[in-house]
Amino acid sequence: MKRLCSIGGIARSSFSCWCRTAARQAAGGQLTAALRESGEPVNHKRIARVMLTTALAGLRLRRRPGTTVAAR
């Protein structure tokens, strides 16, 4: 990440902040869509505000990193 940020000319802290914001927006968008499907009239900005005040964050699924296999 450090190398990519230096190539792109941005600070690592800015990139980290952007990642957190992007995850929150993605979770808010799914929540907004689910509520709209159920018939609730909601705005994505309200969902983001509610998630921020209740400290909710989107779940990001990650693969576990592969580890070195010991010699047999």
All heavy atoms as a GROMACS GRO file, in nm:
protein
  538
    1MET      N    1   0.083  -0.118   0.000
    1MET     CA    2   0.000   0.000   0.000
    1MET      C    3   0.088   0.125   0.000
    1MET      O    4   0.056   0.222  -0.066
    1MET     CB    5  -0.092  -0.002   0.121
    1MET     CG    6  -0.188   0.115   0.123
    1MET     SD    7  -0.314   0.104   0.248
    1MET     CE    8  -0.232   0.170   0.387
    2LYS      N    9   0.196   0.119   0.074
    2LYS     CA   10   0.285   0.235   0.082
    2LYS      C   11   0.339   0.273  -0.055
    2LYS      O   12   0.340   0.390  -0.092
    2LYS     CB   13   0.400   0.203   0.178
    2LYS     CG   14   0.496   0.318   0.199
    2LYS     CD   15   0.603   0.278   0.297
    2LYS     CE   16   0.700   0.391   0.320
    2LYS     NZ   17   0.805   0.356   0.416
    3ARG      N   18   0.378   0.171  -0.130
    3ARG     CA   19   0.434   0.196  -0.263
    3ARG      C   20   0.329   0.254  -0.357
    3ARG      O   21   0.356   0.346  -0.433
    3ARG     CB   22   0.491   0.067  -0.319
    3ARG     CG   23   0.564   0.085  -0.447
    3ARG     CD   24   0.625  -0.044  -0.491
    3ARG     NE   25   0.746  -0.017  -0.562
    3ARG     CZ   26   0.830  -0.107  -0.603
    3ARG    NH1   27   0.805  -0.234  -0.577
    3ARG    NH2   28   0.936  -0.074  -0.670
    4LEU      N   29   0.209   0.198  -0.354
    4LEU     CA   30   0.103   0.248  -0.442
    4LEU      C   31   0.067   0.393  -0.409
    4LEU      O   32   0.042   0.473  -0.499
    4LEU     CB   33  -0.021   0.160  -0.430
    4LEU     CG   34  -0.010   0.021  -0.491
    4LEU    CD1   35  -0.134  -0.061  -0.459
    4LEU    CD2   36   0.013   0.029  -0.639
    5CYS      N   37   0.063   0.424  -0.281
    5CYS     CA   38   0.031   0.562  -0.242
    5CYS      C   39   0.141   0.658  -0.287
    5CYS      O   40   0.112   0.770  -0.330
    5CYS     CB   41   0.010   0.571  -0.092
    5CYS     SG   42  -0.143   0.493  -0.037
    6SER      N   43   0.266   0.614  -0.276
    6SER     CA   44   0.375   0.702  -0.319
    6SER      C   45   0.373   0.721  -0.471
    6SER      O   46   0.399   0.830  -0.520
    6SER     CB   47   0.510   0.647  -0.274
    6SER     OG   48   0.537   0.525  -0.339
    7ILE      N   49   0.338   0.617  -0.546
    7ILE     CA   50   0.326   0.629  -0.692
    7ILE      C   51   0.211   0.722  -0.728
    7ILE      O   52   0.223   0.806  -0.816
    7ILE     CB   53   0.306   0.490  -0.756
    7ILE    CG1   54   0.434   0.408  -0.744
    7ILE    CG2   55   0.267   0.503  -0.903
    7ILE    CD1   56   0.418   0.263  -0.783
    8GLY      N   57   0.099   0.706  -0.657
    8GLY     CA   58  -0.018   0.790  -0.684
    8GLY      C   59  -0.006   0.931  -0.629
    8GLY      O   60  -0.085   1.019  -0.664
    9GLY      N   61   0.090   0.953  -0.541
    9GLY     CA   62   0.110   1.086  -0.486
    9GLY      C   63   0.008   1.125  -0.379
    9GLY      O   64  -0.026   1.242  -0.365
   10ILE      N   65  -0.042   1.024  -0.306
   10ILE     CA   66  -0.137   1.055  -0.198
   10ILE      C   67  -0.082   1.000  -0.066
   10ILE      O   68   0.002   0.911  -0.066
   10ILE     CB   69  -0.276   0.996  -0.225
   10ILE    CG1   70  -0.269   0.843  -0.237
   10ILE    CG2   71  -0.340   1.055  -0.347
   10ILE    CD1   72  -0.404   0.776  -0.240
   11ALA      N   73  -0.130   1.055   0.042
   11ALA     CA   74  -0.087   1.010   0.174
   11ALA      C   75  -0.156   0.879   0.210
   11ALA      O   76  -0.270   0.854   0.170
   11ALA     CB   77  -0.119   1.116   0.279
   12ARG      N   78  -0.088   0.793   0.285
   12ARG     CA   79  -0.147   0.665   0.325
   12ARG      C   80  -0.269   0.688   0.414
   12ARG      O   81  -0.366   0.613   0.406
   12ARG     CB   82  -0.045   0.581   0.400
   12ARG     CG   83   0.058   0.520   0.308
   12ARG     CD   84   0.145   0.421   0.379
   12ARG     NE   85   0.214   0.484   0.492
   12ARG     CZ   86   0.280   0.419   0.586
   12ARG    NH1   87   0.289   0.289   0.581
   12ARG    NH2   88   0.340   0.483   0.683
   13SER      N   89  -0.265   0.790   0.498
   13SER     CA   90  -0.379   0.816   0.586
   13SER      C   91  -0.502   0.855   0.505
   13SER      O   92  -0.614   0.817   0.540
   13SER     CB   93  -0.345   0.926   0.686
   13SER     OG   94  -0.312   1.045   0.618
   14SER      N   95  -0.482   0.927   0.396
   14SER     CA   96  -0.595   0.964   0.309
   14SER      C   97  -0.655   0.840   0.245
   14SER      O   98  -0.777   0.826   0.236
   14SER     CB   99  -0.550   1.060   0.200
   14SER     OG  100  -0.500   1.178   0.256
   15PHE      N  101  -0.570   0.748   0.200
   15PHE     CA  102  -0.618   0.624   0.139
   15PHE      C  103  -0.695   0.540   0.240
   15PHE      O  104  -0.801   0.486   0.211
   15PHE     CB  105  -0.502   0.545   0.081
   15PHE     CG  106  -0.545   0.417   0.015
   15PHE    CD1  107  -0.611   0.419  -0.107
   15PHE    CD2  108  -0.521   0.295   0.076
   15PHE    CE1  109  -0.651   0.302  -0.167
   15PHE    CE2  110  -0.560   0.178   0.016
   15PHE     CZ  111  -0.626   0.181  -0.106
   16SER      N  112  -0.642   0.529   0.363
   16SER     CA  113  -0.709   0.452   0.467
   16SER      C  114  -0.845   0.511   0.500
   16SER      O  115  -0.943   0.439   0.517
   16SER     CB  116  -0.623   0.447   0.593
   16SER     OG  117  -0.502   0.382   0.567
   17CYS      N  118  -0.852   0.643   0.508
   17CYS     CA  119  -0.979   0.711   0.535
   17CYS      C  120  -1.077   0.684   0.422
   17CYS      O  121  -1.195   0.658   0.447
   17CYS     CB  122  -0.956   0.860   0.552
   17CYS     SG  123  -1.104   0.953   0.590
   18TRP      N  124  -1.030   0.687   0.300
   18TRP     CA  125  -1.117   0.661   0.184
   18TRP      C  126  -1.171   0.518   0.189
   18TRP      O  127  -1.287   0.495   0.160
   18TRP     CB  128  -1.040   0.684   0.055
   18TRP     CG  129  -1.120   0.651  -0.066
   18TRP    CD1  130  -1.214   0.729  -0.126
   18TRP    CD2  131  -1.114   0.529  -0.141
   18TRP    NE1  132  -1.267   0.663  -0.234
   18TRP    CE2  133  -1.208   0.540  -0.245
   18TRP    CE3  134  -1.040   0.413  -0.129
   18TRP    CZ2  135  -1.228   0.438  -0.336
   18TRP    CZ3  136  -1.061   0.313  -0.221
   18TRP    CH2  137  -1.154   0.326  -0.322
   19CYS      N  138  -1.086   0.423   0.228
   19CYS     CA  139  -1.130   0.283   0.237
   19CYS      C  140  -1.242   0.267   0.340
   19CYS      O  141  -1.340   0.197   0.314
   19CYS     CB  142  -1.014   0.192   0.273
   19CYS     SG  143  -0.897   0.166   0.140
   20ARG      N  144  -1.226   0.330   0.455
   20ARG     CA  145  -1.330   0.321   0.558
   20ARG      C  146  -1.460   0.383   0.508
   20ARG      O  147  -1.569   0.330   0.529
   20ARG     CB  148  -1.284   0.389   0.686
   20ARG     CG  149  -1.180   0.312   0.761
   20ARG     CD  150  -1.157   0.370   0.899
   20ARG     NE  151  -1.122   0.512   0.898
   20ARG     CZ  152  -0.997   0.558   0.887
   20ARG    NH1  153  -0.897   0.475   0.875
   20ARG    NH2  154  -0.974   0.687   0.888
   21THR      N  155  -1.451   0.496   0.442
   21THR     CA  156  -1.569   0.565   0.390
   21THR      C  157  -1.638   0.482   0.283
   21THR      O  158  -1.761   0.472   0.281
   21THR     CB  159  -1.530   0.703   0.334
   21THR    OG1  160  -1.465   0.777   0.437
   21THR    CG2  161  -1.650   0.780   0.287
   22ALA      N  162  -1.560   0.422   0.195
   22ALA     CA  163  -1.616   0.341   0.087
   22ALA      C  164  -1.692   0.221   0.142
   22ALA      O  165  -1.799   0.186   0.093
   22ALA     CB  166  -1.505   0.295  -0.008
   23ALA      N  167  -1.640   0.158   0.246
   23ALA     CA  168  -1.707   0.044   0.306
   23ALA      C  169  -1.840   0.087   0.368
   23ALA      O  170  -1.941   0.018   0.356
   23ALA     CB  171  -1.618  -0.021   0.411
   24ARG      N  172  -1.839   0.201   0.435
   24ARG     CA  173  -1.961   0.250   0.499
   24ARG      C  174  -2.066   0.285   0.394
   24ARG      O  175  -2.183   0.255   0.409
   24ARG     CB  176  -1.928   0.371   0.586
   24ARG     CG  177  -2.046   0.417   0.668
   24ARG     CD  178  -2.010   0.521   0.773
   24ARG     NE  179  -1.928   0.629   0.723
   24ARG     CZ  180  -1.805   0.657   0.768
   24ARG    NH1  181  -1.752   0.586   0.863
   24ARG    NH2  182  -1.737   0.758   0.718
   25GLN      N  183  -2.023   0.345   0.284
   25GLN     CA  184  -2.117   0.380   0.177
   25GLN      C  185  -2.176   0.256   0.112
   25GLN      O  186  -2.294   0.251   0.080
   25GLN     CB  187  -2.049   0.467   0.072
   25GLN     CG  188  -2.022   0.607   0.120
   25GLN     CD  189  -1.942   0.688   0.018
   25GLN    OE1  190  -1.887   0.632  -0.076
   25GLN    NE2  191  -1.935   0.817   0.038
   26ALA      N  192  -2.094   0.154   0.092
   26ALA     CA  193  -2.142   0.030   0.031
   26ALA      C  194  -2.246  -0.037   0.120
   26ALA      O  195  -2.350  -0.083   0.072
   26ALA     CB  196  -2.026  -0.064   0.004
   27ALA      N  197  -2.221  -0.040   0.250
   27ALA     CA  198  -2.316  -0.101   0.343
   27ALA      C  199  -2.445  -0.020   0.347
   27ALA      O  200  -2.555  -0.075   0.352
   27ALA     CB  201  -2.255  -0.111   0.481
   28GLY      N  202  -2.432   0.112   0.346
   28GLY     CA  203  -2.551   0.197   0.347
   28GLY      C  204  -2.635   0.180   0.223
   28GLY      O  205  -2.758   0.180   0.228
   29GLY      N  206  -2.570   0.160   0.109
   29GLY     CA  207  -2.643   0.140  -0.016
   29GLY      C  208  -2.722   0.012  -0.015
   29GLY      O  209  -2.837   0.006  -0.062
   30GLN      N  210  -2.664  -0.095   0.040
   30GLN     CA  211  -2.737  -0.222   0.048
   30GLN      C  212  -2.853  -0.211   0.144
   30GLN      O  213  -2.961  -0.265   0.119
   30GLN     CB  214  -2.642  -0.332   0.093
   30GLN     CG  215  -2.541  -0.369  -0.013
   30GLN     CD  216  -2.440  -0.470   0.039
   30GLN    OE1  217  -2.441  -0.504   0.158
   30GLN    NE2  218  -2.353  -0.516  -0.048
   31LEU      N  219  -2.832  -0.142   0.255
   31LEU     CA  220  -2.939  -0.125   0.353
   31LEU      C  221  -3.052  -0.041   0.294
   31LEU      O  222  -3.170  -0.074   0.312
   31LEU     CB  223  -2.883  -0.058   0.479
   31LEU     CG  224  -2.976  -0.044   0.598
   31LEU    CD1  225  -3.030  -0.179   0.640
   31LEU    CD2  226  -2.902   0.019   0.714
   32THR      N  227  -3.018   0.063   0.222
   32THR     CA  228  -3.119   0.147   0.157
   32THR      C  229  -3.200   0.066   0.057
   32THR      O  230  -3.323   0.074   0.055
   32THR     CB  231  -3.052   0.266   0.086
   32THR    OG1  232  -2.975   0.340   0.180
   32THR    CG2  233  -3.154   0.358   0.024
   33ALA      N  234  -3.132  -0.014  -0.023
   33ALA     CA  235  -3.202  -0.096  -0.124
   33ALA      C  236  -3.294  -0.197  -0.057
   33ALA      O  237  -3.408  -0.218  -0.102
   33ALA     CB  238  -3.100  -0.167  -0.211
   34ALA      N  239  -3.249  -0.258   0.051
   34ALA     CA  240  -3.332  -0.357   0.120
   34ALA      C  241  -3.457  -0.292   0.180
   34ALA      O  242  -3.567  -0.348   0.172
   34ALA     CB  243  -3.250  -0.426   0.229
   35LEU      N  244  -3.440  -0.174   0.238
   35LEU     CA  245  -3.556  -0.106   0.296
   35LEU      C  246  -3.654  -0.060   0.188
   35LEU      O  247  -3.775  -0.067   0.207
   35LEU     CB  248  -3.511   0.013   0.382
   35LEU     CG  249  -3.445  -0.025   0.514
   35LEU    CD1  250  -3.385   0.098   0.581
   35LEU    CD2  251  -3.545  -0.092   0.606
   36ARG      N  252  -3.602  -0.015   0.076
   36ARG     CA  253  -3.690   0.027  -0.033
   36ARG      C  254  -3.769  -0.090  -0.090
   36ARG      O  255  -3.885  -0.075  -0.126
   36ARG     CB  256  -3.609   0.095  -0.144
   36ARG     CG  257  -3.568   0.235  -0.107
   36ARG     CD  258  -3.497   0.303  -0.220
   36ARG     NE  259  -3.454   0.437  -0.180
   36ARG     CZ  260  -3.362   0.507  -0.242
   36ARG    NH1  261  -3.302   0.456  -0.348
   36ARG    NH2  262  -3.329   0.626  -0.200
   37GLU      N  263  -3.706  -0.208  -0.100
   37GLU     CA  264  -3.775  -0.326  -0.149
   37GLU      C  265  -3.889  -0.366  -0.056
   37GLU      O  266  -3.990  -0.419  -0.100
   37GLU     CB  267  -3.678  -0.442  -0.165
   37GLU     CG  268  -3.588  -0.431  -0.286
   37GLU     CD  269  -3.490  -0.546  -0.296
   37GLU    OE1  270  -3.503  -0.643  -0.217
   37GLU    OE2  271  -3.401  -0.538  -0.382
   38SER      N  272  -3.870  -0.342   0.073
   38SER     CA  273  -3.975  -0.377   0.169
   38SER      C  274  -4.086  -0.272   0.176
   38SER      O  275  -4.182  -0.288   0.249
   38SER     CB  276  -3.916  -0.399   0.308
   38SER     OG  277  -3.872  -0.276   0.362
   39GLY      N  278  -4.070  -0.163   0.098
   39GLY     CA  279  -4.175  -0.062   0.092
   39GLY      C  280  -4.152   0.060   0.179
   39GLY      O  281  -4.237   0.148   0.186
   40GLU      N  282  -4.038   0.067   0.246
   40GLU     CA  283  -4.006   0.183   0.331
   40GLU      C  284  -3.944   0.294   0.246
   40GLU      O  285  -3.845   0.271   0.178
   40GLU     CB  286  -3.909   0.143   0.440
   40GLU     CG  287  -3.963   0.045   0.541
   40GLU     CD  288  -4.068   0.106   0.630
   40GLU    OE1  289  -4.059   0.226   0.661
   40GLU    OE2  290  -4.160   0.033   0.668
   41PRO      N  291  -3.999   0.414   0.250
   41PRO     CA  292  -3.936   0.526   0.177
   41PRO      C  293  -3.818   0.582   0.258
   41PRO      O  294  -3.837   0.644   0.362
   41PRO     CB  295  -4.048   0.629   0.166
   41PRO     CG  296  -4.136   0.601   0.283
   41PRO     CD  297  -4.125   0.453   0.312
   42VAL      N  298  -3.697   0.554   0.213
   42VAL     CA  299  -3.577   0.599   0.286
   42VAL      C  300  -3.481   0.668   0.191
   42VAL      O  301  -3.484   0.646   0.070
   42VAL     CB  302  -3.504   0.482   0.356
   42VAL    CG1  303  -3.588   0.424   0.466
   42VAL    CG2  304  -3.465   0.376   0.256
   43ASN      N  305  -3.394   0.748   0.248
   43ASN     CA  306  -3.291   0.819   0.174
   43ASN      C  307  -3.155   0.764   0.215
   43ASN      O  308  -3.132   0.736   0.332
   43ASN     CB  309  -3.300   0.968   0.206
   43ASN     CG  310  -3.208   1.052   0.122
   43ASN    OD1  311  -3.110   1.004   0.068
   43ASN    ND2  312  -3.240   1.179   0.111
   44HIS      N  313  -3.063   0.749   0.120
   44HIS     CA  314  -2.932   0.695   0.152
   44HIS      C  315  -2.855   0.782   0.251
   44HIS      O  316  -2.776   0.733   0.330
   44HIS     CB  317  -2.850   0.674   0.024
   44HIS     CG  318  -2.809   0.800  -0.043
   44HIS    ND1  319  -2.895   0.873  -0.123
   44HIS    CD2  320  -2.693   0.868  -0.040
   44HIS    CE1  321  -2.832   0.980  -0.167
   44HIS    NE2  322  -2.708   0.980  -0.119
   45LYS      N  323  -2.881   0.912   0.249
   45LYS     CA  324  -2.811   1.002   0.342
   45LYS      C  325  -2.857   0.977   0.486
   45LYS      O  326  -2.777   0.981   0.579
   45LYS     CB  327  -2.836   1.147   0.304
   45LYS     CG  328  -2.774   1.185   0.172
   45LYS     CD  329  -2.809   1.327   0.136
   45LYS     CE  330  -2.765   1.359  -0.005
   45LYS     NZ  331  -2.811   1.490  -0.048
   46ARG      N  332  -2.985   0.951   0.503
   46ARG     CA  333  -3.037   0.922   0.637
   46ARG      C  334  -2.978   0.792   0.690
   46ARG      O  335  -2.939   0.783   0.806
   46ARG     CB  336  -3.188   0.916   0.636
   46ARG     CG  337  -3.246   0.877   0.772
   46ARG     CD  338  -3.394   0.907   0.780
   46ARG     NE  339  -3.452   0.856   0.901
   46ARG     CZ  340  -3.440   0.911   1.021
   46ARG    NH1  341  -3.366   1.019   1.035
   46ARG    NH2  342  -3.499   0.859   1.125
   47ILE      N  343  -2.971   0.691   0.604
   47ILE     CA  344  -2.914   0.563   0.645
   47ILE      C  345  -2.768   0.581   0.686
   47ILE      O  346  -2.724   0.529   0.788
   47ILE     CB  347  -2.924   0.459   0.531
   47ILE    CG1  348  -3.071   0.431   0.498
   47ILE    CG2  349  -2.852   0.331   0.566
   47ILE    CD1  350  -3.151   0.373   0.612
   48ALA      N  351  -2.691   0.659   0.609
   48ALA     CA  352  -2.551   0.684   0.644
   48ALA      C  353  -2.540   0.756   0.777
   48ALA      O  354  -2.454   0.725   0.859
   48ALA     CB  355  -2.485   0.766   0.534
   49ARG      N  356  -2.628   0.852   0.801
   49ARG     CA  357  -2.626   0.928   0.926
   49ARG      C  358  -2.659   0.837   1.044
   49ARG      O  359  -2.593   0.841   1.148
   49ARG     CB  360  -2.725   1.043   0.916
   49ARG     CG  361  -2.707   1.151   1.018
   49ARG     CD  362  -2.788   1.276   0.987
   49ARG     NE  363  -2.927   1.251   0.955
   49ARG     CZ  364  -2.984   1.273   0.837
   49ARG    NH1  365  -2.912   1.322   0.738
   49ARG    NH2  366  -3.110   1.248   0.815
   50VAL      N  367  -2.759   0.750   1.028
   50VAL     CA  368  -2.797   0.659   1.136
   50VAL      C  369  -2.685   0.560   1.164
   50VAL      O  370  -2.652   0.531   1.280
   50VAL     CB  371  -2.928   0.585   1.101
   50VAL    CG1  372  -2.956   0.472   1.197
   50VAL    CG2  373  -3.044   0.683   1.100
   51MET      N  374  -2.623   0.508   1.058
   51MET     CA  375  -2.514   0.413   1.076
   51MET      C  376  -2.396   0.480   1.147
   51MET      O  377  -2.330   0.418   1.230
   51MET     CB  378  -2.469   0.357   0.941
   51MET     CG  379  -2.568   0.260   0.882
   51MET     SD  380  -2.518   0.197   0.722
   51MET     CE  381  -2.378   0.097   0.768
   52LEU      N  382  -2.369   0.605   1.114
   52LEU     CA  383  -2.258   0.677   1.177
   52LEU      C  384  -2.284   0.699   1.326
   52LEU      O  385  -2.195   0.680   1.408
   52LEU     CB  386  -2.237   0.811   1.106
   52LEU     CG  387  -2.119   0.893   1.151
   52LEU    CD1  388  -1.989   0.819   1.122
   52LEU    CD2  389  -2.118   1.027   1.082
   53THR      N  390  -2.406   0.736   1.362
   53THR     CA  391  -2.436   0.763   1.503
   53THR      C  392  -2.441   0.636   1.586
   53THR      O  393  -2.412   0.640   1.705
   53THR     CB  394  -2.569   0.838   1.519
   53THR    OG1  395  -2.673   0.761   1.460
   53THR    CG2  396  -2.564   0.974   1.453
   54THR      N  397  -2.475   0.524   1.525
   54THR     CA  398  -2.481   0.398   1.600
   54THR      C  399  -2.355   0.314   1.586
   54THR      O  400  -2.350   0.202   1.634
   54THR     CB  401  -2.602   0.314   1.557
   54THR    OG1  402  -2.593   0.289   1.417
   54THR    CG2  403  -2.732   0.384   1.589
   55ALA      N  404  -2.255   0.368   1.520
   55ALA     CA  405  -2.125   0.302   1.500
   55ALA      C  406  -2.139   0.170   1.426
   55ALA      O  407  -2.069   0.074   1.455
   55ALA     CB  408  -2.054   0.283   1.633
   56LEU      N  409  -2.231   0.163   1.331
   56LEU     CA  410  -2.244   0.045   1.246
   56LEU      C  411  -2.151   0.059   1.127
   56LEU      O  412  -2.132   0.168   1.075
   56LEU     CB  413  -2.388   0.031   1.195
   56LEU     CG  414  -2.491  -0.016   1.293
   56LEU    CD1  415  -2.628  -0.014   1.229
   56LEU    CD2  416  -2.459  -0.154   1.343
   57ALA      N  417  -2.094  -0.051   1.085
   57ALA     CA  418  -2.007  -0.050   0.968
   57ALA      C  419  -2.040  -0.172   0.884
   57ALA      O  420  -2.090  -0.272   0.933
   57ALA     CB  421  -1.861  -0.053   1.010
   58GLY      N  422  -2.012  -0.160   0.757
   58GLY     CA  423  -2.036  -0.272   0.666
   58GLY      C  424  -1.938  -0.385   0.692
   58GLY      O  425  -1.825  -0.363   0.733
   59LEU      N  426  -1.983  -0.506   0.667
   59LEU     CA  427  -1.898  -0.622   0.683
   59LEU      C  428  -1.823  -0.648   0.554
   59LEU      O  429  -1.884  -0.663   0.449
   59LEU     CB  430  -1.983  -0.744   0.719
   59LEU     CG  431  -1.911  -0.877   0.733
   59LEU    CD1  432  -1.815  -0.872   0.851
   59LEU    CD2  433  -2.010  -0.989   0.751
   60ARG      N  434  -1.692  -0.648   0.562
   60ARG     CA  435  -1.610  -0.677   0.445
   60ARG      C  436  -1.552  -0.816   0.461
   60ARG      O  437  -1.474  -0.840   0.554
   60ARG     CB  438  -1.499  -0.574   0.429
   60ARG     CG  439  -1.553  -0.438   0.392
   60ARG     CD  440  -1.441  -0.344   0.365
   60ARG     NE  441  -1.374  -0.311   0.491
   60ARG     CZ  442  -1.261  -0.244   0.500
   60ARG    NH1  443  -1.201  -0.205   0.393
   60ARG    NH2  444  -1.208  -0.216   0.617
   61LEU      N  445  -1.591  -0.905   0.374
   61LEU     CA  446  -1.540  -1.041   0.381
   61LEU      C  447  -1.403  -1.046   0.316
   61LEU      O  448  -1.384  -0.996   0.206
   61LEU     CB  449  -1.636  -1.136   0.311
   61LEU     CG  450  -1.777  -1.140   0.369
   61LEU    CD1  451  -1.864  -1.232   0.286
   61LEU    CD2  452  -1.774  -1.187   0.513
   62ARG      N  453  -1.310  -1.108   0.384
   62ARG     CA  454  -1.174  -1.119   0.332
   62ARG      C  455  -1.133  -1.265   0.330
   62ARG      O  456  -1.177  -1.344   0.413
   62ARG     CB  457  -1.075  -1.046   0.422
   62ARG     CG  458  -1.087  -0.898   0.418
   62ARG     CD  459  -0.976  -0.841   0.503
   62ARG     NE  460  -0.974  -0.697   0.496
   62ARG     CZ  461  -0.888  -0.623   0.561
   62ARG    NH1  462  -0.799  -0.680   0.639
   62ARG    NH2  463  -0.891  -0.493   0.551
   63ARG      N  464  -1.049  -1.298   0.237
   63ARG     CA  465  -0.992  -1.432   0.236
   63ARG      C  466  -0.880  -1.437   0.338
   63ARG      O  467  -0.808  -1.340   0.357
   63ARG     CB  468  -0.934  -1.463   0.099
   63ARG     CG  469  -1.036  -1.481  -0.006
   63ARG     CD  470  -0.968  -1.523  -0.133
   63ARG     NE  471  -1.021  -1.651  -0.170
   63ARG     CZ  472  -0.993  -1.713  -0.281
   63ARG    NH1  473  -0.908  -1.661  -0.365
   63ARG    NH2  474  -1.048  -1.828  -0.309
   64ARG      N  475  -0.865  -1.552   0.399
   64ARG     CA  476  -0.752  -1.569   0.491
   64ARG      C  477  -0.626  -1.580   0.409
   64ARG      O  478  -0.624  -1.648   0.306
   64ARG     CB  479  -0.771  -1.693   0.575
   64ARG     CG  480  -0.885  -1.677   0.675
   64ARG     CD  481  -0.889  -1.793   0.765
   64ARG     NE  482  -0.772  -1.787   0.853
   64ARG     CZ  483  -0.760  -1.853   0.965
   64ARG    NH1  484  -0.854  -1.933   1.003
   64ARG    NH2  485  -0.653  -1.841   1.038
   65PRO      N  486  -0.520  -1.517   0.450
   65PRO     CA  487  -0.396  -1.527   0.373
   65PRO      C  488  -0.338  -1.667   0.380
   65PRO      O  489  -0.346  -1.734   0.484
   65PRO     CB  490  -0.303  -1.427   0.442
   65PRO     CG  491  -0.356  -1.414   0.581
   65PRO     CD  492  -0.505  -1.433   0.568
   66GLY      N  493  -0.283  -1.711   0.270
   66GLY     CA  494  -0.221  -1.843   0.268
   66GLY      C  495  -0.092  -1.841   0.349
   66GLY      O  496  -0.020  -1.741   0.350
   67THR      N  497  -0.066  -1.947   0.418
   67THR     CA  498   0.056  -1.953   0.499
   67THR      C  499   0.152  -2.052   0.436
   67THR      O  500   0.115  -2.133   0.350
   67THR     CB  501   0.025  -1.996   0.643
   67THR    OG1  502  -0.040  -2.124   0.638
   67THR    CG2  503  -0.065  -1.895   0.711
   68THR      N  504   0.273  -2.047   0.479
   68THR     CA  505   0.374  -2.137   0.427
   68THR      C  506   0.346  -2.279   0.473
   68THR      O  507   0.320  -2.302   0.591
   68THR     CB  508   0.513  -2.094   0.475
   68THR    OG1  509   0.532  -1.957   0.440
   68THR    CG2  510   0.621  -2.180   0.415
   69VAL      N  511   0.352  -2.371   0.381
   69VAL     CA  512   0.330  -2.512   0.417
   69VAL      C  513   0.464  -2.570   0.461
   69VAL      O  514   0.566  -2.560   0.389
   69VAL     CB  515   0.276  -2.591   0.295
   69VAL    CG1  516   0.260  -2.737   0.328
   69VAL    CG2  517   0.146  -2.530   0.249
   70ALA      N  518   0.465  -2.627   0.578
   70ALA     CA  519   0.589  -2.685   0.631
   70ALA      C  520   0.632  -2.804   0.546
   70ALA      O  521   0.549  -2.878   0.494
   70ALA     CB  522   0.569  -2.728   0.776
   71ALA      N  523   0.760  -2.823   0.534
   71ALA     CA  524   0.813  -2.937   0.458
   71ALA      C  525   0.773  -3.066   0.527
   71ALA      O  526   0.772  -3.077   0.649
   71ALA     CB  527   0.965  -2.927   0.447
   72ARG      N  528   0.743  -3.167   0.447
   72ARG     CA  529   0.696  -3.294   0.506
   72ARG      C  530   0.806  -3.392   0.523
   72ARG      O  531   0.906  -3.400   0.472
   72ARG     CB  532   0.589  -3.355   0.417
   72ARG     CG  533   0.470  -3.267   0.417
   72ARG     CD  534   0.362  -3.326   0.332
   72ARG     NE  535   0.256  -3.227   0.322
   72ARG     CZ  536   0.140  -3.253   0.276
   72ARG    NH1  537   0.110  -3.371   0.232
   72ARG    NH2  538   0.050  -3.160   0.270
   0.00000   0.00000   0.00000
